[in-house]
Amino acid sequence: MISIHATEELTEKLQSIISLEEEKARLDDQIAEAYRDLKGQKYDIKKAKLAVSRSRKGHPENSIRILINQIVNDRAMSRKLVP
């Protein structure tokens, strides 16, 4: 016989997971939009993702700042080269 308590418990957990998955999907959309915005502004997306990854992994702030400065400088240089 199926336990009503177990069924209710599983239903609650699954509802919680569904809510989390929906929130994750919204966040993924926001992240993708932010990267599209950076790409539209001609920033190097690969380096931007690397900076984000390093930050998430706990790399020192100064090493991330160096990478961010490089991204900005690369963009400035590419704009100077375009007539």
Order of alpha helices (4+ residues) and beta strands (2+ residues): alpha-alpha-alpha
